[in-house]
Amino acid sequence: MKWTFIRIGAICGFLAVAIGAFGAHIVKENISAAMFANYQTGVQYHMFHALALTVIGLASAVLPATGHLRRAGWAMLTGIIIFSGSLYVMALTDLRILGAITPIGGVAFLFGWISLFLACRGAGSAAK
């Protein structure tokens, strides 16, 4: 599992940089300021959670094997796809209705963070 989430995090980080650069150099000139702000929010959350995926992979090397870490990783990836993906598509197509599914990705992020917390719960006391 360790290498899976480190690799996924690296790919997601690469994509966040590429999508951000594409937005700054090409997209920005062709969409409204409000839609570009949505696009930038997608890139920002994409990168935060790419880093979180990498942390989850690293954490799996030191924490006891539980389903919490696995769930955290898949939830973070799901959040990137739904949250950031819907913002990218909405900004590029001006289909504002896609904003209705963006919160589903946000819930996936929240689930990922709480799963990471649960995976770490008690880990510090076990080392004493």
Secondary structure, 3 states (H helix, E strand, C coil): CHHHHHHHHHHHHHHHHHHHHHHHHHHHHHCCHHHHHHHHHHHHHHHHHHHHHHHHHHHCCCCCCCHHHHHHHHHHHHHHHHHHHHHHHHHHHCCHHHHHCHHHHHHHHHHHHHHHHHHHCCHHHHCC
